[in-house]
Amino acid sequence: MAVKAVYNGVRMSPRKVDVVAALVRGRTVADAVTILDHTPRRAAQAVKKAVVSAGANAEHNHNYKPDTLYISEISITPGVRYKRYRAAARGRALKFQRATSQIRVLVDGDKRVVKKTAAAADGESK
């Protein structure tokens, strides 16, 4: 079972974000964070934020081992488009749209073995 993290409303176009996401697709979470730290693109911060969040979700909420986590899927989809106007010649206003993106990261790995405490073992035998 993969663990998911979604980052909605990233104020960049999906094409620009997808170029950065392709760098880390299929890699371990630790490798992906290192690559994104050294990638000189603005989209690297947003992708790193989503990858770190997915890793933290897997480790803390779903009991995965942090050193075995890898990115099983990363997808970039277009988000809402903000409609704006720009001043033009002769007093006109021209429409333009600001693109946004949605980053969805799925992380998978090995689960930790849940150890039962002595108190929990005594409670089950009664």
N, C-alpha and C positions, 0 to 999 in steps of 0.2 A: 504494500500500500504506500503510495507516494504522498508526501506532505506538500501542501500548496501555500504560496504567498502571492498576493496580487497587489500591484501598485497601479492605481488608476489615476488618470488626469495628469500624466507627465506632459509638460508643456514643450514637447518636441515632436517632430513628425515621425511616424512609424518607420519610414525608410532609414532615417538617421540612427534611430535606436536599434533597428534590426542589424545594422552593420556591426555594432558593438556586441550585441547578443550572440552573433555568429562566432565571435572569438572564444566564448566560454561554453558553448553548447556541448554537452557530454563530458565535461571535465568535473573534477572533484571541487567541492565548495572552497577548500583552501587554495587550490590552484586558481580558481576563478577570481577570488578576491585579490590575489597577488597580481594577476594579469590586469584586472580592472584598475588597481591602484596605479599602474604604470601606463595606462592607455590615455593619450592626450586628446580626449574628446569629451564634450560636455555630457553626452549620454552615458558615459561610463559611471558617473556618480549614481544615476537613477537605477541602472542595471545592478550595480553593486549593492545598493540599498535593498532591492528586491531579493537578491541572492542571499545576503546576510540574514534577512528576515526569515526566509524559508529555512535556512540552516538552524536558526534559533528556534523556530516553531518545531522542527523535527527533534531537536535536542531536548527542549524543555517540556513541550506539550505531548510529544508522542514517544519519548523514551528511546531515541535512536543514538547510536554511538557517533560522536562528532567527527572522529577521524575516518569514518567509512562513508560519509555523505558524498553523494555525487549528484550532478544536475541531470535528471532523467529527461526533462523537457523544459524548454524556455520558448515562449511564444509572445510575439508583439502584435497587437491588434490596434486598429485605429480607434480612438476615443471620440468624444464629442468635438465638434468644430465650433470655435468661437467666431461669430460673425462680427466684423469690424468695418469701419469706413476710414478712408484715407483722403486727405485733401488733394485735389487735382487742379489743373489749370482752369481758368475762367470761372472760378467759384463753384466748380462741381465737386461731388464726393463720389469716390469709386469704392465699391465693395471689395473686401478681401476676407479670407478666412484663416484663422490660426489653428493649426492642426495640433491634436493631442494624441497621446498613446496610452495603451494599457499593457503593462508587463505582467506576465503570468509565469511563475517559476514552480516547477515540480521537482522535489528533492527526494531521493531514496537512499537506502543504506541498510546496515544491519541493526537490529534491535538489541537493546541491552537485556541481559538476563535479570529478571526481577527476583531479588532475594527476599525471602520471607523472614521476618524477625521472629524471635522466640515467643513473644507475646501473641503474635498473629497465629503461629502454629498451635499454641495452647488453646486459643479461642476456637479454632476449627475442630479440635478433637472432642469438645464438650457437647 
